[in-house]
């Protein structure tokens, strides 16, 4: 319901880095919506959280890892630095 998708497409964005709170709802929905719209998604494991932590880890490992590339912020920074 926003203009975000057309704006990103007009900028040539093809990959979204998903961060934030909470894996329980918002991050999971972001990843699924982005994939459904055709974006590649990168999920830095240490840049998201959920409660309880064990549940968030299970969601990342058993669901989001099937949809997104799960990395660390250090991995992502290394890639950006080249």
C-alpha positions as CSV (number, residue, x, y, z in Angstrom):
1,X,0.0,0.0,0.0
2,X,3.0,2.4,-0.3
3,X,5.1,3.7,-3.1
4,X,8.2,2.0,-1.9
5,X,8.3,-0.8,-4.5
6,X,8.0,1.5,-7.5
7,X,10.6,3.8,-6.0
8,X,13.0,1.0,-5.5
9,X,12.4,-0.4,-9.0
10,X,13.0,3.0,-10.5
11,X,16.3,3.2,-8.7
12,X,17.3,-0.2,-10.1
13,X,17.3,-1.8,-6.7
14,X,17.2,-5.6,-6.9
15,X,18.4,-6.6,-3.4
16,X,17.1,-5.7,0.0
17,X,19.0,-6.0,3.2
18,X,16.5,-6.8,5.9
19,X,17.2,-5.6,9.5
20,X,15.3,-4.6,12.6
21,X,12.8,-5.8,15.1
22,X,11.0,-8.2,15.3
23,X,11.7,-11.5,13.6
24,X,8.5,-12.7,15.1
25,X,6.4,-10.5,12.8
26,X,7.9,-7.5,10.9
27,X,11.2,-9.0,9.7
28,X,9.5,-12.2,8.5
29,X,6.8,-10.3,6.7
30,X,9.4,-8.0,5.1
31,X,11.4,-10.9,3.8
32,X,8.3,-12.7,2.4
33,X,6.9,-9.6,0.8
34,X,10.2,-8.7,-0.8
35,X,10.7,-12.2,-2.2
36,X,7.1,-12.2,-3.5
37,X,7.8,-8.9,-5.3
38,X,10.9,-10.5,-6.9
39,X,13.7,-9.0,-4.8
40,X,16.7,-10.9,-3.5
41,X,17.0,-10.6,0.2
42,X,20.0,-10.6,2.5
43,X,19.4,-11.1,6.2
44,X,22.2,-10.2,8.6
45,X,21.5,-12.5,11.5
46,X,23.1,-10.2,14.0
47,X,21.1,-7.2,12.8
48,X,17.7,-8.6,13.7
49,X,16.1,-9.9,16.9
50,X,13.0,-11.6,18.2
51,X,11.6,-12.9,21.4
52,X,12.4,-15.4,22.7
53,X,15.8,-15.5,21.0
54,X,15.6,-19.3,20.5
55,X,12.4,-18.8,18.6
56,X,13.9,-16.1,16.4
57,X,16.9,-18.3,15.7
58,X,14.5,-21.2,14.7
59,X,12.5,-18.9,12.4
60,X,15.7,-17.7,10.7
61,X,17.2,-21.2,10.4
62,X,14.0,-23.0,9.3
63,X,12.0,-20.5,7.3
64,X,13.9,-17.3,6.4
65,X,17.0,-19.1,5.3
66,X,14.9,-20.7,2.6
67,X,14.0,-17.3,1.2
68,X,17.0,-15.1,2.0
69,X,20.8,-15.2,2.2
70,X,21.6,-15.3,5.9
71,X,24.9,-13.6,6.7
72,X,26.5,-11.6,9.5
73,X,27.0,-7.9,9.4
74,X,30.8,-8.5,9.2
75,X,30.2,-10.6,6.1
76,X,28.0,-7.8,4.6
77,X,30.5,-5.1,5.4
78,X,33.3,-7.1,3.8
79,X,31.3,-7.6,0.6
80,X,30.5,-3.9,0.5
81,X,34.2,-2.9,1.0
82,X,35.2,-5.3,-1.9
